[in-house]
Structures are given as structure tokens and as C-alpha cells.
């Protein structure tokens, strides 16, 4: 996303609103986005499309201080979120292994 001026990306404000809604309901923890879908909440398309990226960021933010996890995290680049991507709640459910009806996908 292009900056309006150095360090200021005003296009991120709508994304922040989406994050606040999910974090407000599911907390600041690993798996909050997966939990939102498992409970049947509707995630915006950009969250659906970027779920693997959000999971990777959660691993870095909510570090469990595992030596192997720390090494892997330190040696990997932080992935980029692509806000224009879209998807549906059903696609997110498939990515997370959950169906909207509460069952597990593929079982």
C-alpha cells in the first residue's frame, strides 16, 4: 500500500476497524481469526484471503518462547497483507479446518 506521507498509510484505517471487531470479540491471542469463523462470524474478504499471513503474524506476536519456534520466526520474513484480496466466510472455514455448521472440514 502506498504511503500518503512517510510512515502514514491512511488506507489501513478500514482494515484496523475490521481487526478491532475481531480482537474485541476473540481477544489478543493466537487463533482469534480462526475462532471468529468457527463461531460463524462473518470475516471481511481481506481477512479470508490473508488468513495464512495473519496466522504467521500471530506466531511472531504471541511468541511462546520455544527455541525452535524462535529460530524459525527470526529467520523468516514477515509476510505482507494484501488488503484488496477477497474471499468468503466459507473459504476461511475451509482454510481453518472448520465448517460454519460447527463440524470439522474433511471429516
N, C-alpha and C positions, 0 to 999 in steps of 0.2 A: 504494500500500500504506500502510495506516495505521501510524503510529509507535507503539511501545509506550511510549516517552517521547521527548522531543525528540532527534532525530538517531539514534534506535535503532529499527531495523525488523527485529525478530527473524525475521520471515517470509522475509527474504532469505537466511538461512543455508542452506536446501536448494538455492537457486539457486547459491550460491557453491560448494557441493560439485560441482555439475554443471560449472561453469566451470573449477574446478581440474582435473577429469579431462581435459577437452578441452585446456586450456592445457598441462597436463603432457605430453600426447602430441604436441601440434602447435605448441607454443611460443607466445610472446607476440608475435604478428605479425598483419598483415592476412591475412585468408583462412583463419585457423585453423579456423573453424567449417565453411567450405566444404570444406576438406581432410578434416575428420573424416568428412563424409558421402561425399565422393568415394572415400575408402578403405573405406567400408562400415561405419563405426562407427555405433552407434545413438545418435542425439541425443534428449534428452528433448523432449517435446512443446512446452514453452515456448520452447526454442531454435528449433525448427522454425517455430513461429508468429511468432517475433520476429527471424528472420534478416535482413530488411531493416534493422531497427533496430540489430542487432549490427554489421552492415556499416558503418552510418553512424557508430557509436561508434568502430569501428576506424579509420575515416578520421581522426577527431579525435585519437585516442590515438597512432596510429602515423603522425604527420604527416611528409610528405616535403619540406616547406618549399617547395612550389610556390606562387608568388604567387597564381595564380588559385584554387588549392585552398584556400589560407589565407583568402582573401576570402570564398569560398563558405561555408567552415566557420565563420568568425567571424560571418557574417550569418544563419546558420541556428540554430534552437533544437536543443538535444539532444533526441532523441526519447525517449519513455518506453517501458520494457519492461513488457509485460503478462504477469505470471507465470502467470495462470490459463489463458491460451490454450494450445491443444494442437494437435498435428499428428503426422505420421508421418515416418519417415526418407524415404519415397518422396516426400512433399510437399517436404521440404527438398532432395532431389535435383533435383526439378523447378525449384525456385527458383534453385538454384546452377548449373543447366545441366548437371548430371552425373546419370547413372543409376547405380544401385548395381552394375550389371554392368561398370562402368568406361567405358562409352560416353558420348558426349555426347547430351543430350536434343535432340530435333528434328533429328537428322542421320541 
